[in-house]
Amino acid sequence: MRFMFRSLIVAAAALAAAGPALADGEVNVYSHRHYDTDRALYDRFAERTGITVNVLQGSADELIGRLSREGAASPADVLMTVDAGRLVRAQAMGLLRPAASDALRANVPAHLRDPGGHWYGLTRRARVIVYHPERVSPAELSTYADLTQPRWEGRILIRSSSNIYNQSLLASIIAHEGEAAAAAWAAGVVANMARTPQGNDRDQMKAVVAGEGDLAIVNTYYVGRLLNSGDEYEREVGAQVRVFFPNQEDRGTHVNVSGAGVTASAKNHDNAVKLLEFLTGAEAQERFSAANYEYPVNPAVSPSPLLQSWGAFAADDLPLNRLGELNADAVRIFDRAGWR
């Protein structure tokens, strides 16, 4: 976090030193995404349009706070996060403006974007169960709710309740089943945890392979990163776990998005919209899927062969603005359940 914050300060200084934004030649992005794939796509966008993409990286909370402090003077044209909930929060704070675009509406299904056009999904990540095939049979798995059953005691690995992916999963349970059911689920998972939550999604899979637990709840994107890691041990971990998509007989597997919106302060509004149109178009969507192991939001684009190898699945089509609206309730339920 200290490194990230220092990077944020350095990048902010560079943007400030550049002077006023050039309305016809650049677009300034505040981004929580930090992938080589994104940089390559920005370069491709610049080649096609002549519009330079300047990027300031940091955590979503840091960037939202910065936008709020900067107000109308902010150089940012686009805010990009790895979760819909943070975009909903930024919208509620008045930090985003609607982007009216026929292309964006065509590229991004309604439940994966704000109804008023304040933000749009860029990529999808399914929150799935991964398991060790020598200790768990897929026939034993079914729903998120089933993980509260006594047979899973001491077998579940999952990260902290402070993690936005878990908060959004619980928010989706609240939306579908109500607060009482969500509270019962949180308490049941806590009772069945193999250890106190620690680490990221990749660490949960490593712990499964190490025998600390038998299954974990993770985002699919992290499975792809393990399988394609430059570290041999991480590749071995990815090869040893299997993916299971919960809730296929009812609402479907929980899906979240990384997404972006045009800022209220945008000086390069048209360029910002063009960038979002490009990132949700076929070329970028194929690249996100093949190189960053994320599912396309664009329904005209097929997932990469790796993602297809995990099988087709029914995805929850809950409007994702609900994840942000119910975030505070999810945090409160986690706290009451003792989920650290």
QUISUL-V485335 format. One record per run of one state. SS is the DSSP state (H for helix, E for strand, C for the rest). FROM is the first residue (numbers start at 1). LEN is the number of residues. Records with the same first field share a line. If there is no record, write none. Layout:
BEGIN
SS = FROM-LEN ; FROM-LEN
END
This chain:
BEGIN
C = 1-1 ; 18-8 ; 32-4 ; 50-2 ; 58-2 ; 74-4 ; 82-2 ; 93-3 ; 98-4 ; 108-2 ; 114-6 ; 133-5 ; 141-4 ; 149-1 ; 153-3 ; 158-6 ; 178-1 ; 194-7 ; 211-4 ; 228-4 ; 245-8 ; 254-1 ; 264-5 ; 280-2 ; 293-2 ; 297-8 ; 310-5 ; 316-5 ; 326-1 ; 338-3
H = 2-16 ; 36-14 ; 60-14 ; 84-9 ; 102-6 ; 110-3 ; 138-3 ; 145-4 ; 150-3 ; 164-14 ; 179-14 ; 201-10 ; 220-8 ; 232-9 ; 269-11 ; 282-11 ; 305-5 ; 321-5 ; 327-11
E = 26-6 ; 52-6 ; 78-4 ; 96-2 ; 113-1 ; 120-13 ; 156-2 ; 193-1 ; 215-5 ; 241-4 ; 253-1 ; 255-9 ; 295-2 ; 315-1
END
